[in-house]
Structures are given as C-alpha cells and as structure tokens.
Amino acid sequence: MARSVDLFTQYPLIVDPTSKAISLSTNTTTSTSYTHSQTTALNTELTTLNTLHRNLLSLETPGGIPPPPLPINPKRTAQITKLKDTANTAFRKNNHAEAVRLYTFALDMALSRPGWEPVSLARDELAALYANRAQAYMSQREWAEGLVDARASVEAKPMGNAKAWWRGGQCLVEMGRWEEAKAFVGRGIEIEGKESEGGKELVQLMGEVEEGLKRAAQATASSS
C-alpha cells in the first residue's frame, strides 16, 4: 500500500494571461472530482501565492523582482573602518572612554552585517574590534569588561590573535584569578605556538601566572 507521502493530487490550474494569477479551473467535469475541503485548501494557498506575486510586482525594482544582495556592502565596511581608526586615535590620546564608545559603535555596525556576507570578513573584523576595546577597558582598569572582550575576540579568531590571548590572560592576572589565567594563557600558547612573537609574550605571561599561583598557595598554607 502506498503511503500518503508517496501520493500527490494533480489539480487543473489555469493562469490568467493578463494578471498572471493562478486559479483552479471551474470546469464542471474536473471540479466535481475533488472534495470541498480539497478545493477550499487549494484556493486558500493560491490566494496567498497570488497576493505575494502582486506585492513583488509593486516593488520599485525593474520587473518587480527584488535585486540580489551584494556580497559585501562597501559603505558599511568604510564606516566600520572609519570608526575603528577614530577610536584608535582617541586611544592614543589617552581618551580611553571615548575609544570604548567608538569601538562599541563599530562593533554594533559589524554585528549587523547580513548573513550572506563572508563569515571570514565578519570574524576578522569582530576579532580586531573586540581586542582593541579590551585594551581600552584595561587602560581604565576595567578588568572584567576587558576579559569579556578578549574572550569574544579569540572566539571570533583563535589563531593569529596573540594580543587578545595576552589581554585576556592579563585581565585574569589583575583579578587574581590564577587558575583561570593559567588555563586561558595555556590555550593561547597551544594555538599560537611558543616560538612566534606573540607566543613568546604569552610564555612570559605564563611565568607570571605560575609565580602568582605559588604565592596564592603559600598564602593559603600560612593562613591554615
């Protein structure tokens, strides 16, 4: 016995040559071959389809067809770059609060990129902006905020992002979260490698973390 999924019902449809609307044939011979519920359901679907067709025709585009999306919106890219450069300038002038504000605007714009644009572009963009804002937060001793941004940066781009790994580890060090710092910096070293320029800085930071762990252990032992 055939399953319902294997079966389909063929309806006699007609297309109006002028409006291009699709409708069910009212021919007496064919219309009596289907139940009332079948024809009602089909007419409902055809009404929805015809309405969509008319709405598409009303669009202010050639032929009523929506244009295909651009792979990359150059205006958005230019605006993000301009905001980033302005934020960098503010940071260099030690106006860290303004830098955070501008990086935030750039991030909001980068996060609003539509899904059809290249993922690699969005990830590189977000990684750089989060890493920069992390540094601006750190300059204001806002370690928790800096850590959040550093983590977001390495999530967007784990490799070739030693600065973000270092900044996240440094934030954890400043908060005295030694075990987390060891795990975070260790992961950064594993990804970046010990011999790279950024990797060497991470290895140096790991030395500070291990010293901090020893001091914390000694303090615990002396107090107990």
PyMOL commands that set and color helices and strands:
alter all, ss='L'
color gray80, all
select helices_A, chain A and resi 4-6+28-31+36-57+62-64+74-92+96-111+119-139+143-156+162-174+178-192+197-223
alter helices_A, ss='H'
color red, helices_A
select strands_A, chain A and resi 13-15+22-24
alter strands_A, ss='S'
color yellow, strands_A
deselect
rebuild
show_as cartoon
